[in-house]
Amino acid sequence: MYRFLLTPRWWGINLFVVLAIPFCVFMGTWQLGRFEDRVQSHEQAEKQPDPSTRAAKPLDELLPVDKVTSGRPAVASGTYGEQFLVPGRELDERQGFYVLNLLRTDGGRALPVVRGWLPGTAGSVPVPAAPKGEVTVTGDLQASENIHSDGVNTRGGLPAGQLGMISAASLVNLVDYDVYDAWVTLPEAEAGGTGGAMKPVPAAAPQGSGLDLKAFQNLGYTGEWFVFAGFVLFMWFRLVRREAEAVRDVALGLVPEGGESGESGQVTGSAAAAEPEVRPEAGAGSPAEPEAGAVGVEVAKAPGSVQGS
């Protein structure tokens, strides 16, 4: 009954099932691993002391920025250069913008420094000037932003002097010198202008270190992949069952081997067999029609009869 599983069509179906189920299980396991990694990193982060309370170190000793060095106080010296405004940033449930200056270090590269936050619209609020001369800053180290970071503007079209993303990839197109692939935010406020004193921007937790929405998305994707695997297996069993039932019906004569129903042909044959042959009776009414053979005999004899008379 199950010989149909060896046909070319079923070879293709079986191959798809054999490849699809392990793939779904692998993807579900991978997503589950991502979720477990986030849970583990979150637990480790809770056990570690606050990075901002640890001793400050020179910037170059903390690079590259990772989950361990993110938020650590970094020390750098140099002179402030170009200033940029980073619009669309929220602080204390209020809309405003960051004030960012590039600190040109003695090594030649520049470190983006977020000096503070001001409420309002970037470009319409007076911004305090950066300190002149050689300065030494101590700020909480942060990794470069990406398109998934909170508050990032990826639409473009910003006025000159404004920046949508704090990253070396964005700044190298605006200045003619190298930029560190990191930035710092000052933990202490600087005096502001008419817009009020700039507020310090708190350091953000490194991405992937907490139980955020993305962590629970990984958990949801895990369930979806396992559901897909079960659905593929369910549909395969269903198709096998329907095919087996069709083979059984053919074996029992309920369906012809061609797969098409023969009910109409059976009904026509039965009706033709059951319908009686109707012939007119001789006698009163109309004469009975002679059979074809009889007519031929009578026609043949007619000339002879005439000649004899």
TATA-V490400 format. One record per pair of residues at least 12 apart in sequence whose ideal C-beta (glycine too) atoms are under 10 Angstrom apart, sorted by the first residue. I is the first residue (numbers start at 1). J is the second residue. If there is no record, write none. Layout:
# TATA-V490400
i=I j=J
i=I j=J
This chain:
# TATA-V490400
i=1 j=243
i=1 j=244
i=1 j=245
i=1 j=247
i=1 j=248
i=1 j=251
i=2 j=240
i=2 j=243
i=2 j=244
i=2 j=247
i=3 j=247
i=4 j=240
i=4 j=243
i=4 j=244
i=4 j=246
i=4 j=247
i=5 j=240
i=5 j=243
i=5 j=244
i=7 j=243
i=9 j=243
i=10 j=239
i=10 j=240
i=10 j=243
i=13 j=235
i=13 j=236
i=13 j=239
i=13 j=240
i=13 j=243
i=14 j=236
i=14 j=240
i=16 j=232
i=16 j=236
i=17 j=232
i=17 j=233
i=17 j=235
i=17 j=236
i=17 j=237
i=17 j=239
i=18 j=236
i=19 j=232
i=20 j=228
i=20 j=229
i=20 j=231
i=20 j=232
i=20 j=233
i=20 j=236
i=21 j=228
i=21 j=229
i=21 j=230
i=21 j=232
i=21 j=233
i=21 j=236
i=22 j=229
i=23 j=225
i=23 j=228
i=23 j=229
i=23 j=232
i=24 j=224
i=24 j=225
i=24 j=226
i=24 j=227
i=24 j=228
i=24 j=229
i=24 j=230
i=24 j=231
i=24 j=232
i=24 j=233
i=25 j=225
i=25 j=226
i=25 j=228
i=25 j=229
i=26 j=225
i=26 j=229
i=27 j=221
i=27 j=222
i=27 j=224
i=27 j=225
i=27 j=226
i=27 j=228
i=27 j=229
i=28 j=221
i=28 j=222
i=28 j=223
i=28 j=224
i=28 j=225
i=28 j=226
i=28 j=227
i=28 j=228
i=28 j=229
i=29 j=222
i=29 j=225
i=29 j=226
i=30 j=218
i=30 j=221
i=30 j=222
i=30 j=225
i=31 j=217
i=31 j=218
i=31 j=219
i=31 j=220
i=31 j=221
i=31 j=222
i=31 j=223
i=31 j=224
i=31 j=225
i=31 j=226
i=32 j=218
i=32 j=219
i=32 j=221
i=32 j=222
i=32 j=223
i=32 j=225
i=32 j=226
i=33 j=218
i=33 j=222
i=34 j=208
i=34 j=214
i=34 j=215
i=34 j=217
i=34 j=218
i=34 j=219
i=34 j=221
i=34 j=222
i=35 j=211
i=35 j=214
i=35 j=215
i=35 j=216
i=35 j=217
i=35 j=218
i=35 j=219
i=35 j=220
i=35 j=221
i=35 j=222
i=36 j=215
i=36 j=218
i=36 j=219
i=36 j=222
i=37 j=208
i=37 j=209
i=37 j=215
i=37 j=218
i=38 j=208
i=38 j=209
i=38 j=210
i=38 j=211
i=38 j=212
i=38 j=214
i=38 j=215
i=38 j=216
i=38 j=218
i=38 j=219
i=39 j=210
i=39 j=211
i=39 j=215
i=39 j=218
i=39 j=219
i=40 j=209
i=41 j=67
i=41 j=206
i=41 j=208
i=41 j=209
i=41 j=210
i=41 j=211
i=41 j=215
i=42 j=205
i=42 j=208
i=42 j=209
i=42 j=210
i=42 j=211
i=42 j=212
i=42 j=215
i=43 j=211
i=44 j=67
i=44 j=68
i=44 j=209
i=45 j=67
i=45 j=68
i=45 j=70
i=45 j=71
i=45 j=205
i=45 j=206
i=45 j=209
i=45 j=210
i=46 j=209
i=46 j=210
i=48 j=67
i=48 j=68
i=48 j=71
i=50 j=71
i=50 j=203
i=51 j=67
i=51 j=68
i=51 j=69
i=51 j=70
i=51 j=71
i=51 j=72
i=51 j=73
i=51 j=140
i=51 j=141
i=51 j=203
i=51 j=205
i=51 j=206
i=52 j=71
i=52 j=72
i=52 j=73
i=52 j=139
i=52 j=140
i=52 j=141
i=52 j=187
i=52 j=202
i=52 j=203
i=53 j=71
i=53 j=72
i=53 j=73
i=54 j=69
i=54 j=71
i=54 j=72
i=54 j=73
i=55 j=72
i=55 j=73
i=55 j=75
i=56 j=72
i=56 j=73
i=56 j=74
i=56 j=75
i=56 j=138
i=56 j=139
i=56 j=140
i=56 j=141
i=57 j=69
i=57 j=72
i=57 j=73
i=57 j=74
i=57 j=75
i=57 j=138
i=57 j=141
i=58 j=74
i=58 j=75
i=58 j=76
i=58 j=77
i=59 j=74
i=59 j=75
i=59 j=76
i=59 j=77
i=59 j=103
i=59 j=105
i=59 j=107
i=59 j=109
i=59 j=111
i=59 j=137
i=59 j=138
i=59 j=139
i=59 j=141
i=59 j=180
i=59 j=182
i=59 j=184
i=60 j=74
i=60 j=75
i=60 j=76
i=60 j=105
i=60 j=107
i=60 j=109
i=60 j=180
i=61 j=74
i=61 j=75
i=62 j=74
i=62 j=75
i=62 j=141
i=62 j=182
i=62 j=184
i=63 j=141
i=63 j=180
i=63 j=181
i=63 j=182
i=64 j=143
i=64 j=144
i=64 j=180
i=64 j=181
i=64 j=182
i=65 j=141
i=65 j=142
i=65 j=143
i=65 j=144
i=65 j=180
i=65 j=181
i=65 j=182
i=65 j=183
i=65 j=206
i=66 j=143
i=66 j=206
i=67 j=143
i=67 j=205
i=67 j=206
i=67 j=207
i=67 j=208
i=67 j=209
i=68 j=206
i=68 j=209
i=69 j=141
i=69 j=142
i=69 j=143
i=69 j=182
i=69 j=206
i=70 j=140
i=70 j=141
i=70 j=142
i=70 j=143
i=70 j=182
i=70 j=203
i=70 j=204
i=70 j=205
i=70 j=206
i=70 j=207
i=70 j=209
i=71 j=140
i=71 j=141
i=71 j=142
i=71 j=143
i=71 j=185
i=71 j=202
i=71 j=203
i=71 j=204
i=71 j=205
i=71 j=206
i=71 j=209
i=72 j=140
i=72 j=141
i=72 j=142
i=72 j=184
i=72 j=203
i=73 j=138
i=73 j=139
i=73 j=140
i=73 j=141
i=73 j=184
i=73 j=187
i=73 j=203
i=74 j=111
i=74 j=137
i=74 j=138
i=74 j=139
i=74 j=140
i=74 j=141
i=74 j=142
i=74 j=180
i=74 j=182
i=74 j=183
i=74 j=184
i=75 j=136
i=75 j=137
i=75 j=138
i=75 j=139
i=75 j=184
i=76 j=103
i=76 j=105
i=76 j=106
i=76 j=107
i=76 j=109
i=76 j=110
i=76 j=111
i=76 j=113
i=76 j=135
i=76 j=136
i=76 j=137
i=76 j=138
i=76 j=139
i=76 j=141
i=76 j=180
i=76 j=184
i=77 j=103
i=77 j=105
i=77 j=106
i=77 j=111
i=77 j=134
i=77 j=135
i=77 j=136
i=77 j=137
i=78 j=102
i=78 j=103
i=78 j=104
i=78 j=105
i=78 j=106
i=78 j=107
i=78 j=108
i=78 j=109
i=78 j=110
i=78 j=111
i=78 j=113
i=78 j=134
i=78 j=135
i=78 j=136
i=78 j=137
i=79 j=101
i=79 j=102
i=79 j=103
i=79 j=104
i=79 j=105
i=79 j=106
i=79 j=110
i=79 j=130
i=79 j=131
i=79 j=132
i=79 j=133
i=79 j=134
i=79 j=135
i=80 j=101
i=80 j=102
i=80 j=103
i=80 j=104
i=80 j=110
i=80 j=113
i=80 j=115
i=80 j=129
i=80 j=130
i=80 j=131
i=80 j=132
i=80 j=133
i=80 j=134
i=80 j=135
i=80 j=137
i=81 j=101
i=81 j=102
i=81 j=103
i=81 j=104
i=81 j=110
i=81 j=130
i=81 j=175
i=81 j=177
i=82 j=100
i=82 j=101
i=82 j=102
i=82 j=104
i=82 j=110
i=82 j=112
i=82 j=130
i=82 j=161
i=82 j=171
i=82 j=174
i=82 j=175
i=82 j=177
i=83 j=99
i=83 j=100
i=83 j=101
i=83 j=102
i=83 j=115
i=83 j=127
i=83 j=129
i=83 j=130
i=83 j=161
i=84 j=97
i=84 j=98
i=84 j=99
i=84 j=100
i=84 j=101
i=84 j=102
i=84 j=112
i=84 j=114
i=84 j=122
i=84 j=158
i=84 j=160
i=84 j=161
i=84 j=162
i=84 j=163
i=84 j=166
i=84 j=170
i=84 j=171
i=84 j=174
i=84 j=175
i=85 j=97
i=85 j=98
i=85 j=99
i=85 j=100
i=85 j=118
i=85 j=121
i=85 j=122
i=85 j=123
i=85 j=125
i=85 j=127
i=85 j=158
i=85 j=159
i=85 j=161
i=85 j=162
i=85 j=163
i=86 j=98
i=86 j=99
i=86 j=100
i=86 j=112
i=86 j=114
i=86 j=117
i=86 j=122
i=86 j=145
i=86 j=151
i=86 j=152
i=86 j=153
i=86 j=158
i=86 j=162
i=86 j=163
i=86 j=164
i=86 j=165
i=86 j=166
i=86 j=201
i=87 j=120
i=87 j=121
i=87 j=122
i=87 j=123
i=87 j=151
i=87 j=153
i=87 j=158
i=87 j=159
i=87 j=162
i=87 j=163
i=87 j=164
i=88 j=121
i=88 j=122
i=88 j=151
i=88 j=152
i=88 j=153
i=88 j=155
i=88 j=158
i=88 j=162
i=88 j=164
i=89 j=114
i=89 j=117
i=89 j=118
i=89 j=122
i=89 j=150
i=89 j=151
i=89 j=152
i=89 j=153
i=89 j=166
i=89 j=201
i=90 j=117
i=90 j=150
i=90 j=151
i=91 j=116
i=91 j=117
i=91 j=118
i=91 j=119
i=91 j=151
i=91 j=199
i=91 j=200
i=91 j=201
i=91 j=202
i=92 j=117
i=92 j=119
i=92 j=199
i=94 j=117
i=94 j=119
i=94 j=120
i=94 j=199
i=95 j=119
i=95 j=120
i=95 j=121
i=96 j=116
i=96 j=117
i=96 j=118
i=96 j=119
i=96 j=120
i=96 j=121
i=96 j=122
i=96 j=125
i=96 j=195
i=96 j=198
i=96 j=199
i=97 j=117
i=97 j=118
i=97 j=119
i=97 j=120
i=97 j=121
i=97 j=122
i=97 j=123
i=97 j=124
i=97 j=125
i=97 j=127
i=97 j=151
i=97 j=162
i=97 j=163
i=98 j=112
i=98 j=114
i=98 j=115
i=98 j=116
i=98 j=117
i=98 j=118
i=98 j=122
i=98 j=151
i=98 j=163
i=98 j=166
i=98 j=183
i=98 j=185
i=98 j=198
i=98 j=201
i=99 j=113
i=99 j=114
i=99 j=115
i=99 j=116
i=99 j=117
i=99 j=118
i=99 j=122
i=99 j=125
i=99 j=127
i=99 j=128
i=99 j=130
i=99 j=190
i=99 j=192
i=99 j=198
i=99 j=201
i=100 j=112
i=100 j=113
i=100 j=114
i=100 j=115
i=100 j=116
i=100 j=162
i=100 j=163
i=100 j=166
i=100 j=171
i=100 j=183
i=100 j=185
i=100 j=201
i=101 j=113
i=101 j=114
i=101 j=115
i=101 j=129
i=101 j=130
i=101 j=131
i=101 j=135
i=101 j=137
i=102 j=130
i=102 j=171
i=102 j=174
i=102 j=175
i=102 j=177
i=102 j=179
i=102 j=180
i=102 j=183
i=103 j=115
i=103 j=130
i=103 j=135
i=103 j=136
i=103 j=137
i=103 j=139
i=103 j=180
i=103 j=183
i=103 j=184
i=104 j=175
i=104 j=177
i=104 j=179
i=105 j=180
i=106 j=134
i=107 j=178
i=107 j=180
i=108 j=177
i=108 j=178
i=109 j=168
i=109 j=177
i=109 j=178
i=109 j=179
i=109 j=180
i=109 j=181
i=110 j=168
i=110 j=171
i=110 j=172
i=110 j=175
i=110 j=177
i=110 j=178
i=110 j=179
i=110 j=180
i=111 j=137
i=111 j=139
i=111 j=141
i=111 j=179
i=111 j=180
i=111 j=182
i=111 j=183
i=111 j=184
i=112 j=139
i=112 j=142
i=112 j=144
i=112 j=163
i=112 j=166
i=112 j=167
i=112 j=168
i=112 j=170
i=112 j=171
i=112 j=179
i=112 j=180
i=112 j=181
i=112 j=182
i=112 j=183
i=112 j=184
i=112 j=185
i=113 j=130
i=113 j=135
i=113 j=137
i=113 j=139
i=113 j=183
i=113 j=184
i=113 j=185
i=113 j=186
i=114 j=139
i=114 j=140
i=114 j=142
i=114 j=166
i=114 j=183
i=114 j=184
i=114 j=185
i=114 j=186
i=114 j=198
i=114 j=200
i=114 j=201
i=114 j=203
i=115 j=127
i=115 j=128
i=115 j=130
i=115 j=131
i=115 j=137
i=115 j=139
i=115 j=184
i=115 j=185
i=115 j=186
i=115 j=189
i=115 j=190
i=115 j=192
i=115 j=198
i=115 j=200
i=115 j=201
i=116 j=128
i=116 j=185
i=116 j=186
i=116 j=188
i=116 j=189
i=116 j=190
i=116 j=191
i=116 j=192
i=116 j=197
i=116 j=198
i=116 j=199
i=116 j=200
i=116 j=201
i=117 j=185
i=117 j=189
i=117 j=192
i=117 j=198
i=117 j=199
i=117 j=200
i=117 j=201
i=117 j=202
i=118 j=192
i=118 j=193
i=118 j=195
i=118 j=196
i=118 j=197
i=118 j=198
i=118 j=199
i=119 j=195
i=119 j=196
i=119 j=198
i=119 j=199
i=120 j=195
i=120 j=196
i=122 j=158
i=122 j=159
i=122 j=161
i=122 j=162
i=122 j=163
i=123 j=158
i=123 j=159
i=123 j=160
i=123 j=161
i=123 j=162
i=124 j=195
i=125 j=192
i=125 j=193
i=125 j=194
i=125 j=195
i=125 j=196
i=126 j=192
i=126 j=193
i=126 j=194
i=126 j=195
i=126 j=196
i=127 j=192
i=127 j=193
i=127 j=194
i=127 j=195
i=127 j=198
i=128 j=190
i=128 j=191
i=128 j=192
i=128 j=193
i=128 j=194
i=128 j=195
i=128 j=197
i=128 j=198
i=129 j=193
i=130 j=190
i=131 j=190
i=137 j=184
i=137 j=186
i=138 j=184
i=138 j=186
i=138 j=187
i=138 j=188
i=139 j=183
i=139 j=184
i=139 j=185
i=139 j=186
i=139 j=187
i=139 j=188
i=139 j=200
i=139 j=201
i=139 j=203
i=140 j=183
i=140 j=184
i=140 j=185
i=140 j=186
i=140 j=187
i=140 j=200
i=140 j=201
i=140 j=202
i=140 j=203
i=140 j=204
i=141 j=180
i=141 j=182
i=141 j=183
i=141 j=184
i=141 j=185
i=141 j=203
i=142 j=166
i=142 j=182
i=142 j=183
i=142 j=184
i=142 j=185
i=142 j=201
i=142 j=203
i=142 j=204
i=142 j=206
i=143 j=166
i=143 j=167
i=143 j=181
i=143 j=182
i=143 j=183
i=143 j=204
i=143 j=206
i=143 j=207
i=144 j=165
i=144 j=166
i=144 j=167
i=144 j=168
i=144 j=169
i=144 j=170
i=144 j=171
i=144 j=179
i=144 j=180
i=144 j=181
i=144 j=182
i=144 j=183
i=145 j=163
i=145 j=164
i=145 j=165
i=145 j=166
i=145 j=167
i=145 j=169
i=145 j=170
i=145 j=183
i=145 j=204
i=145 j=207
i=146 j=165
i=146 j=167
i=146 j=169
i=146 j=207
i=147 j=164
i=147 j=165
i=147 j=167
i=148 j=207
i=148 j=214
i=149 j=165
i=149 j=166
i=149 j=167
i=149 j=204
i=149 j=207
i=150 j=204
i=150 j=207
i=151 j=164
i=151 j=165
i=151 j=166
i=151 j=204
i=152 j=164
i=152 j=165
i=152 j=166
i=152 j=167
i=152 j=170
i=153 j=165
i=160 j=174
i=161 j=174
i=166 j=182
i=166 j=183
i=166 j=185
i=167 j=179
i=167 j=181
i=167 j=182
i=167 j=183
i=168 j=180
i=168 j=181
i=168 j=182
i=168 j=183
i=169 j=181
i=171 j=183
i=184 j=203
i=185 j=200
i=185 j=201
i=185 j=202
i=185 j=203
i=185 j=204
i=186 j=198
i=186 j=200
i=186 j=201
i=187 j=200
i=187 j=201
i=187 j=202
i=187 j=203
i=188 j=200
i=189 j=201
i=246 j=259
